[in-house]
Amino acid sequence: MIPFLDLNEINKPCLGAIEEASLRVLRSGWYILGKELQAFEKSFADYCDAEYCVGVANGLDAIGLILRAYDFPEDSEIIVPANTYIASVLPVSYLNLIPVLVEPDPVTMLIDPGQIEAQITPQTRAIVCVDLYGRSCEMDVIMDIANRNNLKVVTDAAQAHGAFYQNKKVGSIAHATAFSFYPTKNLGALGDAGAVTTSDTELAEKIQYLRNYGSKERYKNDYQGVNSRLDEIQAAILNVKLPFLDSDNARRREIARRYLAEIKPENLVLPPADRIYEDAWHLFVIRHTNRAALVHHLDKAGVQTNVHYPLPVHKQKAYADLNHLELPITEKIHNQVVSLPLNPVLTDQEVSHIINAVNSFENPQ
Ligand SMILES: *Cc1c(COP(=O)(O)O)cnc(C)c1O
C-alpha cells in the first residue's frame, strides 16, 4: 500500500539534525521565547519576503491573532471562502465577528473574486482568503477589491508555504498571512506550531504582545492577550527543516507535473495546470462524480487516498446557524474531491504506480 503520507519517511532525511537540535534545547534550560524562535522568525520572514514573522502556537491561532490585533468592532462581517477547512472560519466566530461565506471558482476551487464584491456591506472589515491545496488566490484582484473598499486582507497560507503569485512569495502579499507548521504541512514541525508574516510594523508588534498575554514588558499588560507561543524545541526543529522546503516543493511540483501530464481518464477533473511551478502542491485534488467507486478502486490498487474535505463548514453541526445556506459549487466539490498521495518522499516508481492505478479506473457512472 502506498500511504497517503508517511511522516517517518518525511522526517528521515533530517532526523539526525532534528535530534541534535532538540537535545541542544533540552540541555539549554531555556524553553519558551528564546533564541531558536528568534532565529526562525528571522529566517522565515526572509523566506517569505516579509518584514516580520511572529511565531505562534498553531495555524488556527495565527489567523485568530491577526483578526484580534485588528480589533474590529463586534458583529463586523468577515468574508471567508465556503470551500475551506473549518480552521479558516472558527477564529472569525470566536471573536464574535460574522463569517460571510463566498463560493469558490469551480476550476481553482479557491474563493471566487468575482463573487466577493456582492457580499460587501458597510459592516465588512476584512477578507480571509485561503490558499487551499497550495495554490495562491487571485491576489491582484482581491487586493484591489480590498483597497477600494478599505478592507484588510488576511491570507490563510497553512497549505501554501513557498507558493508564488506573479513572482511574489505567499506571505508577502496580503496585509497579514497565517501559516501552520502542523506536522503534515509542507513545512511541518514535530508538534504544533504556527506563524504570522506581515510587513505592517504595528501589527507585528501587537501580535508579539498578544501571543504572550498582551504583555509588552514583563508583568505589564497593555492588551488582554492569550497564550500562543511557539516553543523552542519546535522552533529548533523548524530551523533544521526550513532549508529543505524549496527542494521538497520542487519535488512536489515535479510529481504534480507528471500527474497532470499522465493521468488520462476524461471524466476525471484535474486541478488547473497553469501554475505548476508557482503552486506549493500541498494536496493534489482530483474530482469524480462517483468518488466512492474511485476511492475503492485506488484502495484495491494499493493507493491510499484522503478527502479534503468531506463536509463543508456550512453543513457542520458546529455551524447550525449556517446549515440553511445553499452553496451549490462548494457542496458539489465536497461530494466529488479525492486527494492522491503527493509528497516529497514518493519515488518515481510509486508515482508511476499511482498514475497507472488512476488510469485503470473503469468509470462506473
Ligand atoms: C492546517 C490548517 C489550518 C490550521 O492549522 P493548525 O496548525 O492545525 O491550527 C488552518 N487552515 C488550513 C487551510 C489548514 O490546512
The ligand as an SDF file (V2000), in Angstrom:
LIG
                    3D

 15 15  0  0  0  0  0  0  0  0999 V2000
   -3.9400   23.0810    8.8750 C   0  0  0  0  0  0  0  0  0  0  0  0
   -4.7910   24.2110    8.5140 C   0  0  0  0  0  0  0  0  0  0  0  0
   -5.1500   25.1850    9.4550 C   0  0  0  0  0  0  0  0  0  0  0  0
   -4.9080   25.0660   10.9180 C   0  0  0  0  0  0  0  0  0  0  0  0
   -3.6110   24.8800   11.3170 O   0  0  0  0  0  0  0  0  0  0  0  0
   -3.3400   24.2630   12.7760 P   0  0  0  0  0  0  0  0  0  0  0  0
   -1.8670   24.4600   12.9460 O   0  0  0  0  0  0  0  0  0  0  0  0
   -3.7600   22.8360   12.7640 O   0  0  0  0  0  0  0  0  0  0  0  0
   -4.1020   25.0630   13.7530 O   0  0  0  0  0  0  0  0  0  0  0  0
   -5.8530   26.2890    9.0190 C   0  0  0  0  0  0  0  0  0  0  0  0
   -6.2320   26.4140    7.7340 N   0  0  0  0  0  0  0  0  0  0  0  0
   -5.9320   25.4880    6.8100 C   0  0  0  0  0  0  0  0  0  0  0  0
   -6.3610   25.7060    5.4000 C   0  0  0  0  0  0  0  0  0  0  0  0
   -5.2130   24.3450    7.1680 C   0  0  0  0  0  0  0  0  0  0  0  0
   -4.9260   23.4300    6.2410 O   0  0  0  0  0  0  0  0  0  0  0  0
  1  2  1  0
  2  3  1  0
  2 14  2  0
  3  4  1  0
  3 10  2  0
  4  5  1  0
  5  6  1  0
  6  7  2  0
  6  8  1  0
  6  9  1  0
 10 11  1  0
 11 12  2  0
 12 13  1  0
 12 14  1  0
 14 15  1  0
M  END
$$$$
